[in-house]
Amino acid sequence: MKIYDYNGKSNISGERIRRRRLELGLSQSELAARLQLQNVMLDQKAVSRAEQGERFVADFELLAFSRALNQSVEALLGLEEGLASSSDCGTMVEKS
């Protein structure tokens, strides 16, 4: 499986997922349970790794995070105003 690196992270949504989870007062285990109710089988450790940018987040997982956190996909990607912040703009490197 190919692993992608984007500005030293495997995803750009992890920090926003964590921020929103904390705003809602959810634990990582509670968020994982909400994802599992949508048939996205992530556990607490996978949520933690995604939040830390250590785990790639697939498109269907991002959609499930969006629904579980009642937050738009655009907001989780940092696109709520239509533009990514300069810190999100970088070069994607494919690692083997």
Summary of the structure (lengths in Angstrom):
residues: 96
radius of gyration: 12.9
end to end distance: 7.8
largest distance: 37.4
contacts: 250
relative contact order: 0.24
helix: 47%
strand: 9%
